[in-house]
């Protein structure tokens, strides 16, 4: 229910970028060679997502009053504050849930050069985008400049100071400046607008996270607000309650919420948040039955069609409660199964609500949670596969989420019925997406399988492993080299020749060795070459000759101790040398640490192998 309050938080959802709209937005000029620069095309807000926002945040209309690409500039300070609050919320949603960072940054940079750049609300929104995109690389200096301009030209603009505090928090963490500048900015915001709940909440967060925490100070300014009139915004109310829970404890929190629930002015939106947080308080005390009771009361307030996100989150929370009950009774098999079945029911409900009622851009994550529960908690892999197949067939999804779920399905299918063609296809799909972290995990999984005796047997497998030898990720290349060599050695002559040539070609791109990471990569390639020829007739060992000569050149030129200590022991193993009748005498340990001696010996080994190949 709560919103992220610190802009340093990384984006949470892996959705694809939305399509581009055909309309354009006029803005300032940037002339070059007498031509006006064409403005970037504003991104389109999907209709189902705009409708979802209207339901979730009553009073916010992303295609009407709060159209980001037709920005208003209210003159009245109170109206400007409320308008900026709604627009900031929308910008964060577009960044986090629609993945619009790149589009918005280009568009705002363009708008900022025109008349729109003087709008104080625009300056705040532009700063938010700069802080969020690219993820993990906030443009602190430019964002701070915009925010301070807005604060300076509009002395009554508390929202500018609120975001200045967030900039100070990010900058303070990076430069060890502490929290004082951020707290001063928040005090400035609160001096302009005393009922600025978001500023109060951020101030509370900062004080709570200090060492030692300043909880008593937080309690002094949070408790009076909660005992007074309710804030206008239900999410502000929820955030404030959570700060109270953090500093007052679960028991005092439960008393406060019970008092609030008796108030006649509590609307269903406020009541819903209070009930959910009351359930959380009971969960913190392991009072699962009480938590379930409060959540069921909350469900009675929610229409799935009108509030799909609330319905989804309530179902998930109930699943967590029942799963926690199951774990607490795991020694009683009958009770454990009963509670686990209830957890399953609610996990499925959450996934189905997301599938049927959430906008396309937000579908998929709950399906992942449900499938994970089926597999890990209930060991129902076949059921997970069948459900996920149906989900993928019947559900409209963004490309990124479909790709993610298809990968999970392929993984599960491999566990039940190992199939090499499916494994290769899975890896090719990941390669098409350039999903390096997932590729690395998949290759590790395949390597572990090979070590357990599940070797690959097809040229298709050799081909994809060799393609992965030329990537920006060394970890991927190292594992791909092992898998390519093992698979080629398992197939035979043609595959050994193809893999050997590719390994040598890739290895020749290594012309230096200045780091331990480079040394490790070159050692992994060395191991792959030895693996490639293991058990193969000497006539197929031609690639090793070329590889050794290039390795000798690197060793001789670099003289990096790490390289010698990594690569030389493997080439001087008795088990390897006994493959060749003309192999030179094993190089001694001391000489293995000398670049000139090692390079000379590697060339002698290459000559010996070449001679033996000719003899065969």
Secondary structure, DSSP 8 states (H G I E B T S, - for coil): ------TTS----------B-S---------BTTB-------B---HHHHHHHHHHSTT--TTTTT-TTS----SSHHHHHHHHHHHHHHHHHHHHHS--HHHHHHHHHHHTTSGGGG-HHHHHHHHHHHHHSSTT---HHHHHHHHHHHHHH-TT-HHHHHHHHHHHHHHHHHHT--SHHHHHHHHHHHHH-TT-HHHHHHHHHHHHTSSS--HHHHHHHHHHHHHSS--S-HHHHHHHHHHHHHHH-HHHHHHHHHHHHT-TT--HHHHHHHHHHHHHHHHHTT-HHHHHHHHHHHHTT--TTT-HHHHHHHHHHHHHHHHHHHHHTTTSHHHHHHHHHHHHHHHHHHHHHHHHHS-GGG-SHHHHHHHHIIIIIT--HHHHHHHHHHHHHH----HHHHHHHHHHHHHHHHHHS--HHHHHHHHHHHHHTT-HHHHHHHHHHHHHHHHTT-----HHHHHHHHHTTSSS-HHHHHHHHHHHHHHHHHH-HHHHHHHHHHHHHHHTT-----SHHHHHHHHHHHHHHHHHHTTS-GGG-HHHHHHHHHHHHHHHHH--HHHHHHHHHHHT-HHHHTT-TT------TTGGG-HHHHHHHHHHHHHHHHHHHHH-
